[in-house]
Amino acid sequence: MLSRFLSFPVWLPTLALSAFGATPALMPLPVKMELGAGALAIDTHFTAAAMGAADPRLVAGVERLVTLLSRETGIAFADKPASAATATLQVECAARAPLYPKLGEDESYQLDVTTEGAQLKAATVDGALRGLATVAQLAMPGAHGFEIAAVHIEDRPRFPWRGLMLDVSRHWMPLEVVLRNLEAMAAVKLNVFHWHLSDDQGFRVESRLFPWLQGKGSDGHFYTQAEIRRVVAFARDRGIRVIPEFDIPGHSTSWFAGYPSLASAPGPYQAGHNFGGYVATMDPTREETYKFLDAFIGEMALLFPDPFFHIGGDEVNGRQWKESAHVQAFAKAHKLTEMHELQLYFNRRLQRILARHGKTMVGWDEILQPDLAKGTVIQSWRGQASLAESANKGYRGILSWGYYLDHLSPARFHYGVDPLAGAAAELTPEVAERILGGEACMWTELADSETVDSRVWPRTAAIAERFWSPQTVTDAASMYDRMEAVSRLLAWTGLEHRALYGPMLSRLTGGHPAPPLLVLAEASEALGLGKRSTRGVETNTPFNRLADSIPPESETVRALELAAGRVASGSGASQSDLDLLRGTFEKWIANDAPFETLVDNNAFLGELQPLSQHLAALGRAGLEALDDLAHDRKAAPDWLAARNAEIADFLKPAADVTLAAARPVKLLLDARALAQE
């Protein structure tokens, strides 16, 4: 898609410090947390066991926690406890889990940790799994080794639908990519995996009834039915529902490669290799279309047990319908005067098919038309106004506007978007209950299996907090501090969002020492869809430039901005702030010369040469501004004007990145300008 607790305080000032240091960096923040005295040691004697209902999902979840803690701490734990009653961590669940997670399940839990042991209690297995995710985040180094702070936590989610949508059609994502992202989802308490399995560029599921779907529409990359069952089971064991999306009647070119008779105009067709508007649209007038869909959905219903089934329905290009004589004749005979009425006819027929197979329709904004069955769930990519409209008309909804990860917006932007803000804030409590939550969306025009982790994480952890934690949790500074800590934890779950950063930079230098490139990389941020064009990008285009290697946000620049802000304000700056800024500016100045030695006959670095020169200029401007502020000197107006003009130029995108280093320097320059007024 190209257009694209609650009554208790969360943080108490008196609890800002635990007995061993800072408050645990949890994300999402729990509804209620009270820190106690001391900590529970994590050493070779640490054990964990499930008590109460002996549920296989719970037992497996406890075993995964122990394995994760072993990776986090580097400790090889002893064998299982002699009995559950002697375990260091006792996990008590009141009932066995249903076969698959369900919308609206009780996911609350209570965790108590003392110096002697820990108890986790939950009414459901899914609640216990959420509590285990919290335990994993609590482990940290202490005065005597790894430990868990003594704490009392009462927690429950704000929304029942907390999802991540992954597009595997535009760029294929192998099974291991899907599995490791599911593991990360569980770590931050997301519970819906929305799997975008078909689009113009690829059909990614094995159909045994219609084998040409994947045979001619997938370029050989698709999930077998055995692999799909594995994903569903893997997700189920982590309390995650799997909802498939097969986008129809638009975004469906890949269907027609094998079955052109489904289209509204004659073929031949082939799956798309570039990105943009495709006009191929499913024919809503032929009974054969619905017979095909009935059989196909029946086959998929056996693979995907969740009662919700996503049909896409977005961005339907009406050109084929308008240019087709038989479609126009059908529309006239049925008194369908507008294109959206033709799509509504299609959706009504589709809805009846889904109902026969026990499925509830989910679709994007465009499917919202009169007389659509009230059970339908509307996924809004247009915003809270669209979401509120669907709720007012009696439909359940989820928000994805503001959570489009492919745009590479900063985490603070996503964090500031709330499903119940804007127009949705005006809903009555009864109507607001129809807002089920939201989903982060990862469209993959500009990401492949190597880069996708760094585009999804860690920003999705901030979005997960928006869906789980109380609406009053809005402190972006706290979010960033905790997100960085959780990002490092997520690496232990198997994500590669941090692991591939160094190797990708080294690849750009051809194996030569990469420190000069690293300095430039840490001063830059990648641009996403909307600022980075897809023109000329095809499904086989390699993502191997600096723009693909670096994250959307630079932790280095953020630290510099915080320090520069304190210096610019004239109060609160420390000597370490000044040392950080001065040392970094000097490093930027010195970096250009060694970077130049790497550029010769290297196209990847050649496009970055102007950025390296700009970085050196920023270093010089930053040092001068610091010196002026330190000695209370007035800057020459011409000098300020020239530097500000440079800053404006340096902030313009180049090589599909932005030189984020300009931001802290601009803070200092703005302070100099104010000092002269």
Secondary structure by P-SEA (a helix, b strand, c coil): cccccccccccccccccccccccccccccccbbbbbcbbbbbcccccccccccccaaaaaaaaaaaaaaaaaccccccccccccccccbbbbbcccccccccccccccbbbbbcccbbbbbbccaaaaaaaaaaaaaacccccccbbbccbbbbbbbcccccbbbbbcccccccaaaaaaaaaaaaaaccccccccccccccccccccccccccccccccccccaaaaaaaaaaaaaacbbbbbbbccccccccccccccccccccccccccccccccccccccccaaaaaaaaaaaaaaaaacccccccccccccccccccccaaaaaaaaaaccccaaaaaaaaaaaaaaaaaaabbbbbbccccccccccccbbbbccccaaaaaaaaaacccccccccccccccccaaaaaaccccccccccccccccccccbbbbbbbccccccccccccccaaaaaaaaaaccccccccaaaaaaaaaaaaaaaaaaccccccaaaaaaaaaacccccaaaaaaaaabbbbcccccccccccccccccccccccccccaaaaaaaaaaaaaaacccccaaaaaaaaaaaaaaaaaaaaaaaaccccaaaaaaaaaaaaaaaaaaaaaaaaaaaaacccccaaaaaaaaaaaaaaacccccccccaaaaaaaaaaaaaaaac
